[in-house]
Amino acid sequence: MGAPVPRTLAALAGLLLAALLTACTTMATTPEAPPLEGTAWVLSSLPGRTLLASEPATLNFEGGRVQGSDGCNRYSAPFSTKGSALEILPRGVSTQMACAPEVMRQAEAFMAALQSAKSFRLSDGALQLLGADGAVLATLEAQSRILAGTQWRVTGINNGKGAVISVLSGSAVDIAFDHEGRASGSAGCNRFTAGYDSDGSKLRFLAPGATRKMCATEGVMAQEQQFLTALESVTAMRIEGNRLEMRRADGALAVSAQRAGRR
């Protein structure tokens, strides 16, 4: 039988074991950076630039891709994260619409920030994209997904024949959502009201009704009926920047709209 271990050595070994266990526990419980997948953001600042009061730049993390608007064109690209490290890969796609020079310059600066980002930081509800040296390249605020208290100008309507058509020139279709679960506005000729129920990305309208005035402008009455029918088919919605998309259960676009009030 071996010689007994001196008490001082036993005590030291106990302290060392306790320290190791504490370190392991601390390492195991250190929280990782919150995942970005499924989040949506709106650009709030670019260092050295005053943002234009035009279509806001947006950034959505969805299905392993970043997508949104740079303020002029739509873009999409793969992304990956590991902890707080972020990489937005250059194998992206983008529309090629031309915009005013100042809008294009801001869009290019935003896209350069995305492609230069090496990590991210979430602070007070904001997302900061950081460069290799830790400098802030862009700051974005969380995209609001609340309909209550918002107003929208309808830009597209599903005509029920497999196409989304623009609102007729000279007519206006709009919709406002109050805080009591009622939606109301102009269907193009008549005023309409409808109950609405929203929960996250889910949305449905309850029994839309309208006044019965007749309008002589060609096509307006047919457009109005298409709009009210499209509302009844809505099951989901998505807000991105100043745009609202309302979709059917099959994923088809039912109604698209542009924000009429403040963001």
N, C-alpha and C positions, 0 to 999 in steps of 0.2 A: 504494500500500500504506500502511495507517494506521500511526501511530506505535506502537511497542511499549508495552505496559502496564507501568508501573513495578512492580518486584518487591513492594513493600509493598502496592500495591493488589491485585495478583494473590493474595498471601497472605491478605489480608483477605477477598477474594471466596471463596477456598477455605474459610476458616473459617466464613463465613456459610452457604455451601452445605452444609457438614458439619452445622452446627447445625440447618438446616432439615430435612435428611434424618433426623437423629436424632429431631427433634420429630415428624415424620410417622410414623416407625417406632413411636415410643412411643404415638402416638394410635391407630395401627392395631392394636397388640397389647394395648391396655388391655382387660382382661376385662370383659365385661358381667355384670350380676347374673345368677346362675343362674336358669333358667326355673322357674316354679312348676308348670307343666302336668305332671300325672301324679304330684304329690306329695300326701301325706296327713298330717294333723296332729291333735293332741289339745291342747285348751286346758290350759295349766299355770299361768297367772296372769293376773289382771286387776288393774290398779293400784287400791289402796284397798279390795280385796275379798279375803276368805278364801273360796276355792272350796268349794262344798258337795260332800260325799262322795256324790253321786248320779250319775245318768247323765252322763258327761262330754260337754262340747261338742266337736264335731269340725269339721274344715275340710278338704275335699278339692278339689283343682283338677283338673278332668277335662272334656275336651271343650269348653273355653272357658267353663265354668261352675264356680262354687263351690257345693258342696253338702255336706250333713252334718246334724248335730243341734245345736240350740242348748242341749241339755240337757233340753228338754221337747218341742219340735216339730222336724220335718224342714223344711229350707229348701233353696232352690236359686235361684241368680241368675247372670247373666252377669258375667264379669270381663275386664279387659284389663290388660296390662302393657307397659311400655316402659322397658327398663333396670331400674332399681329402683323406678320409678313403678308404682303399683297403683291401679286403680279397680274397685270392686265396684258394679255398676249397681243402681239401685233397682227395676228391673223384675223382681223376684223373686217366687217363690211359696213358700208355707209351709202346713203343716198347722195346724189351729186347736184343738189339744187343750189343755184347761185343766190346770194343774199347781198344786202348792202355791205360795202367794204368794212364799216365798223363792226357789223354783226359777224362777218367772216373772221375778222381779227380776233374777236372775243372767242368765237367757236374754236379757232385754231389753238388759242392759249389754253382753253379748257381741255381739249383733246391731248395737248402736249402734257398737261398736268396728269391726266389719266395714265398715259403711257410711261411717264417718268416715275410714277408712284412705286415705292418699294415697301411701304408699310402704311398702316392706318391707326388712327386713335379715335376712340369715342369719348367725348367729353361734353357733359351738360346737354345731352340730346343732339349734339352736332357730330358730324363725321369729318375728320381731318385726314387728308391724303398727304403723306410725308415722302420726301425724296430720300436718296441714299444717305445724305448728310443729316437727316432728321428735320430739315426745314419744311414748313407747311407750304404745300403746293396749291391746295384748294380746300375750302371749307364748305360743307353742305349741311342743310337743315333737313330734318325728317319730313317726308312728304305727308301732309295731312290727308287722311282718308275719310274725313267726316263731311257728310253732305249737308247736315242741318246748318242753316244760316247762309247757304251759298246760292248764287244765281248763275244761270248758264244760258248761252245763246246757241241754239241747235244749229249744227252745220251739216249733218248727214242723217238720213232716214232710210231704214230698210223698207223697200217698197213691197215686200212680200213676194217678189218674183226673182229672188236671187241676186238683187243688186242693192247697193246703198247709194242713194241719190242725194245731190246737194239741194238745199232749200231753194225754192224758186226765187229768182231775182225780183226784188220789189216786195217780197213777203218776209215776215219775221216770225220765227217760232222760238219761244223761250220757256224756261222752266226755273222755278225757285223752290227751294226746300226749306220749310220752316222747322221750328224746334218741337212742334207738336205732332209730327208725323204726317203733315199734309204737303203735297206738291201742287203748284198752281202756275199758270202762265197763259201765254197765247199759243194756240195750236195753229196759227196762221190766219184764221178768220175769227173763230170763236175763242172765248176764254174757257179754260178747262181746270178741273181740280181732281185730285186723286189722293187717296191715302198711300203712304209708302212705308216700307219696313226694310231697314238696312242693318246689317250686322257684318262688319268687316268688309269683305268683297262681295257679300251677298246683298241683293237688292230685288225687291219686287214691288209693283204698284197694285193698289187695290181699287177695282171698279172705277176707272177713269170716266168722268162725266163732263159734258160741255154744254154751253149755251147753244141755241139753235138759229142763230142769225145766218142768212144766206149771203154769200159774197160772189160778186160777178166776175172777179179776176180769174182768168182761165187757169185751170189746174189747181187752184188753191184749195177747193173743197176736197178734191181727191187726195192732195198732199196731207190735209188735215186728218182724213180718215186713216191714211197710212201711218201717220205719226201716232195717233191714239192706239192703233192696233199694235204698232211696234212697242209702245210702252207696256202693254199687257203681256208681251212676250219676254220682258226683261227678267233675268234671274241673277245677273252678276254685274258688277261695275268696277271700273278702275279709274282712279284719278292720277294723272301724271302732269305735273306742272300746272298749266292752265287748261289742260284738256281732260274731258270726261268721256269715257267709253262705257256704254251700257250694252251688255251682250245677252243673247239668248242661251238656253240650256245646251244647244249644240255648238256653242262658241261663236256663232255668227254675230256680227255687229248689228245691233238693233237701232241704236241712236248714238250719234257722236255730238259733242258740244264743246264750246269754248267758254271759259269763265268770263262772266260779265261783271262780277264784283271784284273785291280785293282778294289776293291770295291768302 
